[in-house]
Amino acid sequence: IGMNDVHDAALASNKVFTLCMVLAIYWIATFIALKGLGWVGKISKWGGMIGTIIPAGLLILLGIIYISTGGHNHMDMSQGFFPDLSKFDNLVLASSIFLFYAGMEMMGIHVMDVKNPSKNYPKAIIIGSLVTVCIFVLGTFSLGFIIPAKDISLTQSLLVGFDNYFHYLHMSWAGPIIAIALMFGVLAGVLTWVAGPSKGIFAVGKAGYLPPFFQKTNKNGVQKNILLIQGCVVTLLALLFVVMPSVQSFYQILSQLTVLLYLIMYMLMFSAAIVLRYKMKNTDRPFRLGKGNGLMWFLGCLGFCGALLAFVLSFVPPSQISTGSNTVWFSVLIIGCVVVVGAPFVIYALRKPSWKDPQAAAEFAPFHWETQPVAAAPVHTNTPEPTAKPSETELHNK
């Protein structure tokens, strides 16, 4: 946000400064989330527009203006459009691309709010995927045009790219404005992830799958204890700055850990989609892939294998970034995966009947193995036929 490029670059590389900023932004987002979903919705909407959509479009436009007016292209265009995937180093960094799509599945909770969801929801997902590809590919090209490859940084290149473009157009005063806009975009993004998943955890907890401590709410009805525990975990993770050699390496290791956790869930989803075709073959499926099971097998296996490949590659330290000790790198990734994946199983095994909130449990959709059809009462010839009690499955479907 400052006007002194040298001073700003030094601050951006300073681990203590970055640690303080990370914690400040995260805890500000947490306190906003404690105010309720109304605040979260407003800030997320405006922050996403001001800090993500507009800067992304502007960056692509600046790249087009720069090249069309004779600006020097720092990219080696002779390498071709597609990366050389025969090089292992390129494959390792490419696994991070999976993170670009992370969170798209969260929109499934809004599927019943869409008109004609069986047709419009898949269309929205396809459009969203294509827009994501366009923004990241064209945005990355725009940065490559203006920044030499050896100077590209995972954490600073976006701001450096804008600064270079504005300097080329003699508009250096606009750099800090974009930096402030991007800051609001980051806050909106963090706020979405702070509030969204914790709301889902809260709903599951009240159905009896988390101790009462995690079911506490404040006067706004917000899951306060979950948000505070979440903040403490993030604070502990942020302290990795102390042992990592640079801000860039810290960014990369947390990105890789996030990718690993996502890919575990995606592999479960792809395999579950295939298994449920056989275990629950008579279930009504408004989004069914094909009439038979062939298309489901093809797409499920394709998605699973792609996620598995990225999962394995995510453990390999990229040679393009100094990640410091391999022991720290592998320890953080392996222990992080084991703890986060194992915790739900431990909590589920220790659950108690007293954890269940009767009112919330009644509103919580049952798992398919929990729904047992209720047999109809026998018919007597001399008495009126009683009405059969609908099964829980029928009630749930209604």
N, C-alpha and C positions, 0 to 999 in steps of 0.2 A: 504493500500500500504506500510505502515511502517513495521519495523521489531520487534517492541516492542508490543507484544500481549496485555499486560495490558493497555498500553497507547492508543493503537488503539481501544480497546473495550470501554474505557472511552470516547474517541472522538465520537464513533459511537452512544453512548447513550446521547451525549450532544445535546440538542435541538438547541442551537444557531449555533453550528458547522454544524449540519445537515441542518438547514434552509439556511445557507450561501451556502452550497454545492448544495442543490436543486435549489436555484435561479440561481447560477452560471451555472450549467449544462443546465437549461432550457433556459436561455438567450443566452448562447453560441449556443444552437441548433436554437434558433430564428434568430440570426444573420447569421448563416450558411444558413438557409432557405431563407433569404433575398437575398442571392447570386444567387439563382435560382435552378431549379430542377436538373441540371447537378451535382452540388455539393452534393445535397441531395442524389441522386442516388448512387454516388460513395461511400460516407461515410456510407450509409445504407447497401450497399452490403458487404463492407469489415468489417464494425462494426458488422453486423449480423453474419458473418462467424467467425470472431476472438472472438467476445464477447458473442456469444450464442451457435452456433452449436458445435464448437470445445470444449468449456468448458463443455457443456452438455454431449457429448460423453465421454470426459475424466473423468467426475465425475462418470458416470455409470461404466466405465472400472476400476476406482480405487476401487469402491465398490466391484466389482467381485474379484479383486486381494486381497483385504483386507479379505474378507470372505474365499476365497479359500486357503489363507496362514495361517489360524488359528487366525485371528483377533477377538477380543471380540465383539459379536453382542449385541448392547444396546437396540435392539427392542424386545418387548415381543411378540414373534411369536405365543404364545398360543391364542392370541386374534383372530386369523384368518385373512384372506386377506381382507375381506370386513369390513367396519366400522360398529359399532353398531348404526344404525340409529334410534333405539328406544330412544336414549338419545337426548334430545332437543339440547344440546350444540353442539353435533356433526353435527346436521342438519344445525345449524346457520353457522358454519365455512364452511360446504360443499357448501353453496350457492356461496361462492367465486370462486368455481371451474368454474362457468359459465364465469368468466373473462378470463380463459385460451383460450377460443375460440373467444373472442371478436376481431373483426377486420377481421375475415375470409371472411365476406360478402363484405368487401371493394374491394376484388379482382374481384368482378363482373364487375368493370369498364374496365377490361382487357379482358373480355370474347370474344370479337370479334377478338382479336389478337391470339386466340388459334385455331389450326387446328382441324376441326370437333368438334366445341365447344359443340354440343348437347350430345356428348358421352364423350369427354375428360375432359370437365369442371367438371361434376359431379364426375368423377374418381379422379380428382385432389383434390376436396373438401374432399372426403372420405379418400384418402391417407393422406392429411394434418391433418384430425381429428385423425386418428390412430397414426400418428407420434407424435402429441401433447400428446395423452394419454400415449404413451410409454415413452416419455421424462419426463413427470411430475411424472408418477408412479415410474419408475425405478430411476429417479433422487431423488425422495423423499425417496425411500428405501435406496439409497446410503447415504443420510444424516442421516437417522434413524439408520443405522448400526454403525456409528462412533460418534454420539452425543446422550447422554442420553436425554430422553424425557423432563425432567425437565429443561434442559438447552437450548432447542430449541427456537430460536427467529425468528420472521418473517423477520426481517431486516438484521440480522448478520449471520444466520446459514449457508448460502451458502459459505461465506468466511471462517467461522470457520471450516466447513466440509473439505474444501480443505486443510486448514492449518493442521488439524488433520491427514488427509491422508498423506500429504507430510512429516509430523513429523514421522509418522509410517514407511515410506519408507526412512527416513533419507535424505529427499530432501527439508528441510525447506526453502532453498533459492528460491524455485519455487513459494512460496505463493504470494509474491508481484507481480510476473510476471502475475499470474492468476488474481490478483486484478486489475492490469492495463488493462488486456484484457477485464474483465467484465465491467470496466469503459467505454471502447469504445463501448461495447455492449449496455450499458444503453444509451449512447449518441446517438447511431444509432436508438434505439427504440424510444427515445424521439423525435428525429428529424423526424422520419416517421410520428408520430402523430401530430407534430407541423405543418408539411408541407401538409400532405395529406388531412385531413378534411377541413382545411382552403381554399384549392384550390377548393373544391366542394362548399363551402359557397360563394366563390368569383364568381364562374360561375352562381350560382343562383341569387346572388346580381345583376350582370350585366343584368340579364334578367328582372329586375325591381322589385325584392323582397327585396332589401336593399337600404338604402339611399346612395347617391353618395359618401359620406365620406368613405364607406366601399368598394367602387369600385376603389379607387386610387391604382396605381401601381408605383413601382420605375423604374429605367432605365433598370432593368433586367426583367420587366414584372411581378414582384412578388407582391402579394396582401399585401402591406406593412402595411396598417392601420389595417387590420384584424389580422395580426400577432402581431402587437404591442398591440392592445386591448386584444387579447388572452393572451399575456404575463402578462399584468396588472392583469387580472382576476386570473391567476395562482399565481401571487405574493400575492394577497389578500388571496387566499386559503391557501398558505404556512404559512401565519401568524397565522393559527390555532395552530401552534406549541406552541404559547404562552399560550393557554388555555387548551391544552391536557396534560395529566399527563406524557406521555412518547412518545418517537419516535415511538415505536411499536403501541401505541394506535392511533397516528396520521396516521400511515400507514394503519391501519385497517379501520379507519373511511372513509378515502379517497377511499380505495378499495371498501368499501361497497357502497359509493355514486356512484362510477363509475359503479358498478354492477347494481344498481337500474336504472340508466339512460339507460344503455344498455338494460335491461330487458323490460323497457317500450317500446323501439323501437322494440324489438323482438316480444313482444305481439302484437303490431300493425301489424308487418309483417306477423305473422302466421294467424291472423284473416283476414287481407287484402287478403292473398292468397286464402282463402276459399271464401270470398265475391266476388272477381273478377272472380272466376270460373262461377258465375251466372250472374254477371252484364256485363261481357265481354266474354261470353262463346264461341264466334266465333273467338276470337283472335288467331293468329298463336302462338303456344307454343312449341318451340323446346325442352324444358325441362319438358314436361308434365309428371305428376305423374299418371300413369295408364290411361286406356281408359275412365273410368267413373270418378265419383267424390269421390268414397269410400276411396281410398288411400289418397287423399288430405285431406278429413275429418279426417281420422285416424292420419296422421302425423301432420296436422295442430293443432288438439286438443291436441295431445300428447305434442308437442312443447309448445303450449300456456299454458297448465296446469303445465308443468315443470317450465316454466319461471315465472308463477304466484306464484307457491310455493316458488321458490327462492326469488322472489320479497318480499313476506310477511316476510320470514325468515330473510332477509337482514336488517330489522329494529331492530331485537333483538340483544342487546349487547352480545357478546360471553363471557362466564364466564371464559374462559381460559386466557383472556387478560384484564388487568386493563384499562378500558376505561374512568375512572373518572366519572364526573357528567352525569347522564342520561339525564338531561335537555339539556346539550351541545350536546350530542350524537344525540338525536331525533331532536333537532333544526337544526343542520347542515344537516341531511339527508332529513328532510321534506322541509325545506326552499330551500335547494339546488335543490331538484326535482321540486318544484313549480316554481322557478325562471327559471331554464333551460328549462323546458317543456313549461312554459307559455310565455316566451319571443318571440318565433317564431309566436305565435298566435297574440300577441300584434303588432309586426312589420308588419305582414300580413294585419291586420285590418287597420293600419295607412298608408299603401303603397299609393304612388301617381304616376300618369302617368309619371311625370317628372323624376322618378327614373330609367326608362328604357333606356338602351343603345341600340339604334336601331340596330346597327351592331351585338352586342352580342345577342340580343333577337332573331334575325333571325336564329342564330346558335343553339339556345336553343330548345331542343325537346319539343313540346307542351304537356301539360297534355291531357288525353283522352277526358276530357269534353270541351277542347278548340278547338277540331277538329270537324268541321262541314262539311259534304259532300256538294260539290257544284253540283247543278243540271245541267244535260246536256242541251244544247240549243235545242229548238224544231227543228224538221226536216221539211224542206219545200220541196215540190215536184219539184219545178222548179229551185231550186238552189242546188249547191253541199252541201252535208252534212258536217257541220262544225265539227271540232274535239272537243270533250268534254274536258273541262279543268279538269285535275286530281285533286282529293280532296287533302287536306292537309295530310290526313291520308296516301293516296297512296304515296305522295311525301316523307313523313316521313319514310314509310316502305322501299322505294327505297334507 
